Amino acid sequence: MDLPIQADYIVIKAKESGVNVIGLTRGQDTRFHHTEKLDKGEVLIAQFTDHTSAIKIRGKATVLTKYGTVETDN
């Protein structure tokens, strides 16, 4: 029985409606595998997994990680 991998989480809070959160795959070819659209004030908790190696955020949002807080510029 394989034990689950402890993956990092990030928290994304939309500062405007229409913020796009896009999960990108791991592997030889990087591809979109999941998208979410957030309205102002909505919060999404996302996790890096065996399938997700990167998360792209479009729109004004606050991103909280174990490394600190980041504000998007757009």
N, C-alpha and C positions, 0 to 999 in steps of 0.2 A: 504494500500500500504506500503510495507516494504522499508525502506531507505537502501541504500547500506552501507556496513560496510567499514570504512576507513582502508584500509590494507596498510602495509608497503611495500615499493618497495626497491629492491636492483639493482645495476648496476654491470654487469660482463663484463670485457674487457679481451679478450683472448690475452695472450702474446706469444702463439704458436698456430699452426694449430692443430685441433683435440681435442679441449677442450670440454668435455661433461658436460652439465648442465642437472640435473635430478630432476624433481619435484616429491615429495613424498606426499602421501595422508594423510589426517587427519582421525581419527577414531580408532576403536579397532585394526584393522590390518593396519600396514604401508605398502604401496605398491607404486611401480613406476607408475605414471600416465602420465608423459610427459617427453620427452628427446629432447634436441637440441644439435647439434654439431657446434661449432664455429671455424672459421678460424682465423689466426693471425690478430689482429687489429679489429675484429668484436666486437660489443657491444650488449649485451642483457639486456633489462630492465625487471625484473621479479617481480611478486607481490605475496605476501602471501594472500591466499583467504580462503573461506569456505572449499575448497577442498585441498589446498596446505598448509601443515604445516611445511615442510622442503624442502630445496633445497641443493642438493649434487653437488659438482663441482670436476671434474677430469681433471687434466692438469694445466699448468701454466696460472694463471689469476690474475687480480686485481679485488677485490670485494669492491664496495663502498656502505656503508649503512649510515643511519642517526647516527649510533654509531661510525663511523670511517671507515678507509680503511684497508683491509686485503689483503696480498699477499699469494698465495698458495705456498707451499714448493716444490711440485713435478714438 
